């Protein structure tokens, strides 16, 4: 999200602004519209009047999406920590998540099993789609083209929210229009229908989304965007490539690998138009690298730019994994054990982590304090201003959903399933080469699909993919009896929070967690 307020304001002020400017008041203890009751302020009719209203409304949706992912660091707890590579040092709630004890009565688990924040995103996006067109007739500065691109972003954000929820909860209620509190409740919708809707919305949106914003001569959206050039928007908004990326993941999640191959082919042919490129290990792991605020090399991310006053203490993996010598914290809440590190990083030449054969020293791009008892996962370490003092720390790292390395490995996965082995190997080896490790060779006797997912494990560690990757790999191979039983029994999904169930009598708990 790009903030339009004073750059010294903190996250609480940003959220207050976007909520007020979107004119969506959320009662978190409601008994209507699932667990979210939306009420309209008295001045709503006057809200959709000018360019500032559409700008604040659209940026509000981005802000709400970022909150849905970042609150209580849920993005990583959902996607990275459950039966993953991280170990909890002491906190009981984190230990419960790691061992999949998701019915445990911890406030943290109750909070992140509550989907209310996603439905706030969905309602805000629906409201924007329904009302923003009114501004075209009221403010000559707001063109039909501007509105078309804005609505495309809102549709993409709504579709993204649905895809994200399906990965967490499976079947979820499908709501396609805004509500102001009169909605009494709705049962869960089959996830195939929800994903079909999300894919169709993205298909419609991608026709109107540009590759970049604020670029002179752009065929889809020429000139400044809301008065700013590409430097203000790069890496912060949904683009044509972002939409194709989410569609590719929707297809892969459903094992529709032919569709995933088609979508990723478009990405591979056009990603440079959005400023995407493969990055070296230094740019991947430096404090001023691709995770710092906003960067065009992230295909889809939700930014915390310190330039625009968005740095916060929550919503960053650093809060969970950093410790001394980077910050004044002796032991991280979560760490990767040395045994797990050694199993994952098997090539001593790996620039992310390896041991120099001449000096005997370890490379510290991914891990610090390897010689100590608890290594510190330091791949992402965007401290505000590059340093911090004391125990209260502020971070500026973006929540990165995907980048070109991840999409290349996703395409390699799809091509392997489809039997297109050599193109899959070529994509895998691009990533390997950039990290300084040995290329995949059929003569090594390794399984290609296993090696693709092993590379995903290394490359994407700490970015929220591990749990979802384990599910897709188990579906492809079908030889992990325990995990495939978990998939069949729908134990891969999270339980629904008690507050959500109480607020809507038409909902039922996920069967595995009853």
C-alpha positions as CSV (number, residue, x, y, z in Angstrom):
1,X,0.0,0.0,0.0
2,X,1.1,3.6,-0.7
3,X,0.2,6.0,2.0
4,X,-0.9,9.6,1.3
5,X,-0.4,10.9,4.8
6,X,2.5,12.4,6.6
7,X,5.5,10.1,6.3
8,X,6.1,10.2,10.1
9,X,2.7,8.7,11.0
10,X,2.6,5.1,12.2
11,X,0.5,2.1,11.1
12,X,-2.4,2.9,13.4
13,X,-2.9,6.3,11.7
14,X,-2.6,4.7,8.3
15,X,-5.3,2.2,9.1
16,X,-7.5,4.8,10.6
17,X,-7.2,6.9,7.5
18,X,-7.9,4.1,5.0
19,X,-10.9,2.9,7.0
20,X,-12.4,6.3,7.3
21,X,-11.7,7.1,3.7
22,X,-13.2,3.9,2.5
23,X,-16.2,4.7,4.7
24,X,-16.4,1.1,5.8
25,X,-16.9,0.7,9.6
26,X,-16.4,-2.8,10.8
27,X,-18.0,-4.2,14.0
28,X,-15.7,-7.2,14.8
29,X,-18.3,-8.8,17.1
30,X,-21.2,-8.7,14.8
31,X,-23.9,-11.3,14.3
32,X,-24.5,-10.5,10.6
33,X,-22.6,-10.8,7.4
34,X,-20.6,-13.8,8.6
35,X,-18.6,-12.3,11.5
36,X,-18.3,-8.8,9.9
37,X,-21.0,-6.2,10.2
38,X,-20.4,-3.2,7.9
39,X,-22.1,0.1,8.6
40,X,-22.1,3.2,6.5
41,X,-21.3,6.6,7.8
42,X,-24.0,9.3,7.4
43,X,-21.9,11.1,4.8
44,X,-21.5,8.2,2.4
45,X,-23.5,9.7,-0.4
46,X,-21.1,12.6,-0.5
47,X,-18.0,10.3,-0.4
48,X,-17.9,9.2,-4.1
49,X,-17.5,12.8,-5.4
50,X,-13.9,13.4,-6.5
51,X,-10.5,12.0,-7.4
52,X,-9.4,12.0,-3.8
53,X,-12.3,9.7,-2.8
54,X,-11.4,7.1,-5.4
55,X,-7.7,7.3,-4.5
56,X,-8.3,6.8,-0.8
57,X,-10.9,4.1,-1.4
58,X,-8.5,2.1,-3.6
59,X,-5.5,2.5,-1.4
60,X,-7.7,1.5,1.5
61,X,-8.3,-1.9,-0.1
62,X,-4.5,-2.4,-0.3
63,X,-4.1,-1.4,3.3
64,X,-6.8,-3.8,4.5
65,X,-5.3,-6.6,2.5
66,X,-1.9,-5.9,4.1
67,X,-3.5,-5.9,7.5
68,X,-5.2,-9.3,6.8
69,X,-1.9,-10.8,6.0
70,X,0.3,-9.0,8.5
71,X,-1.8,-8.9,11.7
72,X,-0.2,-11.2,14.2
73,X,2.3,-12.1,11.5
74,X,-0.4,-14.5,10.2
75,X,1.0,-14.8,6.7
76,X,4.0,-16.8,8.0
77,X,2.0,-18.7,10.7
78,X,-0.4,-19.9,8.0
79,X,2.1,-20.7,5.3
80,X,5.5,-21.2,6.8
81,X,5.4,-22.5,10.4
82,X,2.9,-25.4,10.4
83,X,5.0,-28.6,10.3
84,X,7.7,-26.5,8.5
85,X,11.4,-25.8,8.9
86,X,11.1,-23.5,11.9
87,X,11.3,-24.4,15.6
88,X,9.8,-22.3,18.4
89,X,12.3,-21.4,21.2
90,X,9.8,-21.0,24.0
91,X,6.3,-19.7,23.1
92,X,3.6,-22.3,23.6
93,X,1.2,-20.9,21.0
94,X,3.9,-21.0,18.3
95,X,4.8,-24.6,19.3
96,X,1.1,-25.5,19.0
97,X,0.9,-24.1,15.5
98,X,4.1,-25.9,14.4
99,X,2.8,-29.3,15.6
100,X,-0.7,-28.6,14.1
101,X,-2.5,-28.4,17.4
102,X,-4.9,-25.8,16.0
103,X,-7.7,-26.4,18.4
104,X,-5.5,-25.2,21.3
105,X,-7.0,-22.4,23.3
106,X,-4.5,-19.6,22.6
107,X,-5.6,-16.1,21.8
108,X,-3.1,-16.0,18.9
109,X,-4.7,-19.1,17.3
110,X,-8.2,-17.8,17.8
111,X,-7.2,-14.6,16.1
112,X,-5.6,-16.0,13.0
113,X,-8.4,-18.6,12.5
114,X,-10.9,-15.7,12.2
115,X,-11.4,-14.7,8.6
116,X,-13.1,-11.3,9.4
117,X,-10.2,-9.3,8.0
118,X,-10.4,-10.9,4.6
119,X,-14.2,-10.2,4.4
120,X,-13.4,-6.6,5.2
121,X,-11.2,-6.5,2.2
122,X,-13.9,-8.2,0.1
123,X,-16.6,-5.8,1.2
124,X,-14.3,-2.8,0.6
125,X,-13.4,-4.0,-2.9
126,X,-17.1,-4.7,-3.7
127,X,-18.1,-1.2,-2.5
128,X,-15.4,0.4,-4.7
129,X,-16.5,-1.6,-7.8
130,X,-20.1,-0.6,-7.3
131,X,-19.6,3.1,-6.5
132,X,-16.4,4.5,-7.9
133,X,-17.8,4.9,-11.4
134,X,-20.0,7.7,-10.0
135,X,-17.0,9.9,-9.7
136,X,-16.3,9.9,-13.5
137,X,-19.4,12.2,-14.0
138,X,-18.6,14.4,-11.0
139,X,-14.8,15.1,-11.4
140,X,-13.3,15.7,-14.8
141,X,-9.9,14.7,-13.5
142,X,-11.1,11.2,-13.1
143,X,-11.3,9.5,-16.5
144,X,-13.1,6.4,-17.6
145,X,-9.7,4.8,-18.2
146,X,-8.6,5.6,-14.7
147,X,-11.8,4.1,-13.3
148,X,-11.4,1.0,-15.5
149,X,-7.9,0.4,-14.2
150,X,-9.0,1.1,-10.6
151,X,-11.9,-1.4,-10.8
152,X,-9.5,-4.0,-12.3
153,X,-7.3,-3.6,-9.2
154,X,-10.3,-3.9,-6.8
155,X,-11.4,-7.1,-8.6
156,X,-7.9,-8.6,-8.5
157,X,-7.6,-7.8,-4.7
158,X,-11.0,-9.4,-4.1
159,X,-10.1,-12.5,-6.1
160,X,-6.7,-12.7,-4.2
161,X,-8.5,-12.6,-0.9
162,X,-10.7,-15.5,-1.9
163,X,-7.8,-17.6,-3.1
164,X,-5.9,-16.9,0.0
165,X,-8.8,-17.9,2.2
166,X,-9.4,-21.1,0.3
167,X,-5.8,-22.2,0.9
168,X,-6.4,-21.7,4.6
169,X,-10.0,-22.8,5.3
170,X,-11.1,-24.7,2.2
171,X,-14.8,-23.9,1.6
172,X,-15.7,-20.3,2.4
173,X,-18.8,-18.2,1.9
174,X,-18.8,-16.5,-1.5
175,X,-20.1,-12.9,-1.3
176,X,-19.9,-10.8,-4.5
177,X,-21.7,-7.6,-3.4
178,X,-21.2,-5.0,-0.6
179,X,-23.4,-5.0,2.4
180,X,-24.2,-2.5,5.1
181,X,-25.4,-4.7,7.9
182,X,-28.6,-6.2,6.5
183,X,-26.9,-9.4,5.5
184,X,-28.0,-12.2,7.9
185,X,-25.4,-14.8,7.1
186,X,-24.4,-17.3,4.4
187,X,-23.2,-20.9,4.4
188,X,-19.8,-21.9,3.1
189,X,-19.5,-22.3,-0.7
190,X,-17.6,-25.2,-2.3
191,X,-14.0,-24.1,-2.8
192,X,-14.0,-25.1,-6.5
193,X,-16.8,-22.6,-7.1
194,X,-15.0,-19.9,-5.1
195,X,-11.8,-20.4,-7.0
196,X,-13.7,-20.5,-10.3
197,X,-15.1,-17.1,-9.4
198,X,-11.7,-15.7,-8.4
199,X,-10.1,-17.0,-11.6
200,X,-12.9,-15.4,-13.7
201,X,-12.5,-12.1,-11.9
202,X,-8.8,-12.1,-12.5
203,X,-9.4,-13.0,-16.2
204,X,-11.6,-9.9,-16.4
205,X,-9.2,-7.7,-14.5
206,X,-6.1,-8.7,-16.4
207,X,-7.5,-7.1,-19.6
208,X,-7.4,-3.7,-18.0
209,X,-4.4,-3.9,-15.7
210,X,-1.2,-2.2,-16.9
211,X,2.3,-3.7,-16.7
212,X,3.4,-0.6,-14.8
213,X,1.9,2.6,-13.5
214,X,2.9,6.2,-14.1
215,X,4.8,5.5,-17.3
216,X,4.7,7.8,-20.3
217,X,3.8,5.9,-23.4
218,X,2.3,2.9,-21.6
219,X,-0.3,1.3,-23.9
220,X,-2.7,0.5,-21.1
221,X,-2.4,3.5,-18.8
222,X,-0.2,6.3,-20.2
223,X,1.1,9.2,-18.1
224,X,1.1,9.8,-14.4
225,X,-1.1,7.7,-12.1
226,X,-2.9,9.8,-9.5
227,X,-0.2,12.5,-10.1
228,X,2.8,10.2,-9.6
229,X,5.3,8.4,-11.8
230,X,6.4,4.8,-11.7
231,X,8.8,5.4,-8.8
232,X,5.9,5.9,-6.4
233,X,3.9,2.8,-7.6
234,X,6.6,0.3,-8.6
235,X,6.2,-3.0,-6.7
236,X,3.1,-1.7,-4.8
237,X,0.1,-2.3,-7.0
238,X,-1.5,-5.1,-8.9
239,X,-0.2,-5.4,-12.5
240,X,-1.0,-7.6,-15.4
241,X,1.8,-10.0,-14.3
242,X,0.5,-10.0,-10.7
243,X,-2.9,-11.1,-11.9
244,X,-1.4,-13.9,-14.1
245,X,0.7,-15.0,-11.1
246,X,-2.4,-15.5,-8.9
247,X,-4.2,-17.3,-11.7
248,X,-1.3,-19.6,-12.0
249,X,-1.4,-20.4,-8.3
250,X,-5.1,-20.9,-8.4
251,X,-4.6,-23.4,-11.2
252,X,-1.8,-25.2,-9.5
253,X,-3.7,-25.5,-6.2
254,X,-6.4,-27.3,-8.0
255,X,-3.8,-29.5,-9.9
256,X,-4.9,-27.8,-13.2
257,X,-1.3,-27.8,-14.4
258,X,-2.1,-27.2,-18.1
259,X,-3.7,-23.9,-17.1
260,X,-0.8,-23.2,-14.8
261,X,1.6,-23.7,-17.7
262,X,-0.4,-21.4,-19.9
263,X,-0.5,-18.6,-17.3
264,X,3.2,-18.9,-16.4
265,X,4.1,-18.9,-20.1
266,X,2.6,-15.5,-20.4
267,X,4.6,-14.4,-17.4
268,X,7.9,-15.7,-18.7
269,X,7.3,-13.9,-22.0
270,X,6.3,-10.6,-20.5
271,X,7.7,-10.2,-16.9
272,X,10.3,-7.7,-17.9
273,X,7.6,-5.3,-18.9
274,X,6.7,-4.9,-15.2
275,X,10.3,-4.4,-14.2
276,X,10.7,-7.9,-12.9
277,X,14.1,-9.6,-13.1
278,X,16.1,-12.4,-11.4
279,X,18.1,-11.2,-8.5
280,X,21.5,-12.2,-7.2
281,X,21.9,-13.5,-3.6
282,X,23.1,-10.2,-2.3
283,X,20.0,-8.4,-3.5
284,X,17.8,-11.1,-2.2
285,X,19.2,-10.9,1.4
286,X,20.6,-7.4,1.9
287,X,18.8,-5.1,4.2
288,X,18.3,-2.7,1.3
289,X,17.5,-5.4,-1.2
290,X,14.2,-6.5,-2.8
291,X,12.3,-6.8,0.5
292,X,13.0,-3.2,1.5
293,X,9.8,-1.2,1.3
294,X,8.7,-1.6,-2.3
295,X,10.6,-3.0,-5.2
296,X,9.6,-3.8,-8.8
297,X,11.3,-7.1,-8.6
298,X,8.5,-8.4,-6.4
299,X,5.7,-9.5,-8.7
300,X,3.0,-9.2,-6.0
301,X,3.7,-7.8,-2.5
302,X,2.2,-5.5,0.1
303,X,4.6,-2.8,1.1
304,X,5.7,-1.2,4.3
305,X,7.7,1.7,2.9
306,X,9.6,3.8,5.4
307,X,9.6,6.6,2.8
308,X,5.8,6.9,3.2
309,X,5.7,6.3,7.0
310,X,4.6,2.7,6.8
311,X,7.3,1.0,9.0
312,X,5.8,-1.0,11.8
313,X,6.8,-3.5,14.5
314,X,4.2,-6.1,13.4
315,X,3.6,-7.7,10.1
316,X,7.1,-8.8,9.4
317,X,8.9,-12.1,9.8
318,X,11.8,-10.2,11.5
319,X,9.6,-9.9,14.6
320,X,9.6,-13.7,14.9
321,X,13.1,-14.7,13.8
322,X,15.6,-11.9,14.4
323,X,17.8,-11.7,17.5
324,X,21.4,-10.6,18.4
325,X,23.5,-9.4,16.8
326,X,20.9,-7.7,14.6
327,X,18.6,-6.5,17.3
328,X,18.7,-6.4,21.1
329,X,16.9,-9.7,21.6
330,X,18.9,-12.7,22.9
331,X,16.8,-15.6,21.6
332,X,14.5,-15.5,18.5
333,X,10.9,-16.7,18.9
334,X,11.5,-19.0,15.9
335,X,14.6,-20.5,14.4
336,X,15.8,-23.1,11.9
337,X,17.8,-25.8,13.6
338,X,21.3,-26.7,12.4
339,X,20.1,-30.2,11.5
340,X,17.3,-28.7,9.3
341,X,19.7,-26.2,7.7
342,X,22.1,-29.0,6.8
343,X,19.4,-31.2,5.3
344,X,18.0,-28.3,3.2
345,X,21.3,-26.7,2.0
346,X,23.3,-29.6,0.6
347,X,25.6,-27.8,-1.8
348,X,28.6,-26.2,0.0
349,X,28.8,-23.6,-2.8
350,X,25.3,-22.3,-2.1
351,X,25.4,-18.5,-1.7
352,X,22.4,-18.6,0.6
353,X,24.1,-20.9,3.1
354,X,27.2,-23.0,2.7
355,X,30.6,-23.6,4.2
356,X,33.7,-22.2,2.5
357,X,36.1,-25.1,1.9
358,X,39.2,-22.9,2.2
359,X,38.4,-20.8,5.3
360,X,35.9,-23.2,6.9
361,X,33.6,-20.2,7.5
362,X,29.9,-20.3,6.8
363,X,28.2,-17.9,4.5
364,X,25.8,-15.7,6.5
365,X,23.3,-14.5,3.9
366,X,20.5,-16.7,5.3
367,X,21.8,-17.5,8.8
368,X,23.8,-15.8,11.5
369,X,25.2,-17.5,14.7
370,X,25.4,-20.9,13.0
371,X,28.3,-21.8,15.4
372,X,26.1,-21.0,18.4
373,X,23.3,-23.1,19.8
374,X,20.5,-21.3,18.0
375,X,21.1,-19.9,14.5
376,X,19.4,-16.7,13.6
377,X,17.4,-16.7,10.3
378,X,18.6,-13.4,8.8
379,X,17.5,-13.7,5.1
380,X,15.0,-10.9,5.6
381,X,16.3,-8.1,7.8
382,X,14.9,-4.8,6.8
383,X,15.4,-2.7,9.9
384,X,14.2,0.9,9.7
385,X,17.1,3.0,8.5
386,X,19.3,-0.1,8.4
387,X,19.9,-0.2,12.1
388,X,18.1,-0.1,15.5
389,X,18.8,0.7,19.1
390,X,17.2,-0.9,22.1
391,X,14.6,-3.7,22.3
392,X,11.8,-1.8,20.4
393,X,12.4,-2.4,16.7
394,X,10.7,-1.1,13.6
395,X,10.8,-2.9,10.3
396,X,10.1,-1.9,6.6
397,X,10.1,-5.2,4.8
398,X,7.3,-6.0,2.3
399,X,5.1,-9.0,2.5
400,X,6.1,-10.7,-0.7
401,X,3.6,-13.1,-2.2
402,X,5.6,-13.9,-5.3
403,X,8.6,-13.0,-7.4
404,X,10.1,-14.2,-10.7
405,X,12.2,-17.0,-9.0
406,X,9.1,-18.4,-7.4
407,X,7.1,-18.2,-10.6
408,X,9.9,-19.9,-12.5
409,X,9.9,-22.8,-10.1
410,X,6.1,-23.0,-10.3
411,X,6.3,-23.2,-14.0
412,X,9.0,-25.9,-13.7
413,X,6.6,-27.8,-11.5
414,X,3.7,-27.5,-14.0
415,X,5.9,-28.6,-16.9
416,X,7.3,-31.6,-15.0
417,X,3.8,-32.8,-14.3
418,X,2.9,-32.3,-18.0
419,X,5.9,-34.3,-19.1
420,X,7.9,-31.4,-20.5
421,X,11.0,-32.3,-18.7
422,X,13.8,-30.4,-20.4
423,X,12.1,-26.9,-20.2
424,X,11.4,-27.6,-16.6
425,X,15.1,-28.4,-16.0
426,X,16.1,-25.3,-17.8
427,X,14.0,-23.1,-15.5
428,X,15.2,-24.9,-12.3
429,X,18.8,-24.4,-13.3
430,X,18.3,-20.7,-13.8
431,X,17.5,-20.4,-10.1
432,X,20.3,-22.8,-9.2
433,X,22.9,-20.9,-11.2
434,X,22.0,-17.6,-9.6
435,X,22.7,-19.1,-6.2
436,X,26.0,-20.6,-7.3
437,X,25.1,-24.2,-7.0
438,X,25.4,-27.3,-9.2
439,X,22.8,-27.5,-12.0
440,X,20.4,-30.4,-12.1
441,X,21.5,-33.3,-14.3
442,X,19.5,-36.4,-15.1
443,X,22.6,-38.4,-14.7
444,X,22.6,-37.6,-10.9
445,X,19.7,-40.0,-10.4
446,X,17.6,-37.4,-8.5
447,X,13.9,-37.0,-9.0
448,X,13.1,-33.8,-10.9
449,X,9.9,-32.9,-9.1
450,X,11.6,-33.6,-5.7
451,X,14.5,-31.3,-6.7
452,X,12.1,-28.5,-7.8
453,X,10.4,-28.5,-4.4
454,X,13.8,-28.8,-2.7
455,X,14.9,-25.7,-4.5
456,X,11.6,-24.0,-3.6
457,X,12.3,-24.9,0.1
458,X,15.7,-23.2,-0.1
459,X,14.9,-20.2,-2.3
460,X,11.6,-19.3,-0.6
461,X,12.4,-20.0,3.0
462,X,10.7,-17.4,5.2
463,X,8.4,-16.2,2.5
464,X,5.3,-18.2,3.5
465,X,5.3,-21.1,1.0
466,X,6.5,-24.2,2.9
467,X,3.1,-25.6,4.0
468,X,1.3,-25.0,0.6
469,X,4.3,-26.6,-1.2
470,X,4.1,-29.7,0.9
471,X,0.5,-30.1,0.0
472,X,1.1,-29.7,-3.7
473,X,4.0,-32.1,-3.7
474,X,2.0,-34.7,-1.8
475,X,-0.8,-34.4,-4.3
476,X,1.6,-34.9,-7.2
477,X,3.5,-37.8,-5.8
478,X,0.8,-39.5,-3.8
479,X,3.3,-41.6,-1.9
480,X,3.2,-40.0,1.5
481,X,0.4,-42.1,3.2
482,X,0.2,-39.9,6.3
483,X,0.1,-36.6,4.5
484,X,-2.3,-37.8,1.8
485,X,-4.6,-39.1,4.5
486,X,-4.5,-35.6,6.0
487,X,-5.4,-34.1,2.6
488,X,-8.3,-36.6,2.1
489,X,-9.7,-35.8,5.6
490,X,-9.3,-32.0,4.9
491,X,-6.9,-31.7,7.8
492,X,-4.7,-29.4,5.7
493,X,-7.2,-26.6,6.4
494,X,-7.4,-24.6,9.5
495,X,-10.4,-24.6,11.9
496,X,-12.8,-21.7,11.8
497,X,-12.7,-19.4,14.8
498,X,-15.3,-19.9,17.5
499,X,-16.3,-16.2,17.2
500,X,-17.1,-16.7,13.5
501,X,-19.2,-19.8,14.1
502,X,-21.2,-18.0,16.8
503,X,-21.8,-15.0,14.6
504,X,-23.3,-17.0,11.7
505,X,-25.5,-20.0,12.4
506,X,-25.3,-21.2,8.8
507,X,-21.6,-22.0,9.1
508,X,-20.2,-25.4,10.2
509,X,-16.8,-26.2,11.5
510,X,-14.2,-27.8,9.2
511,X,-15.0,-31.5,9.7
512,X,-11.4,-32.5,10.7
513,X,-11.5,-30.0,13.7
514,X,-14.9,-30.9,15.1
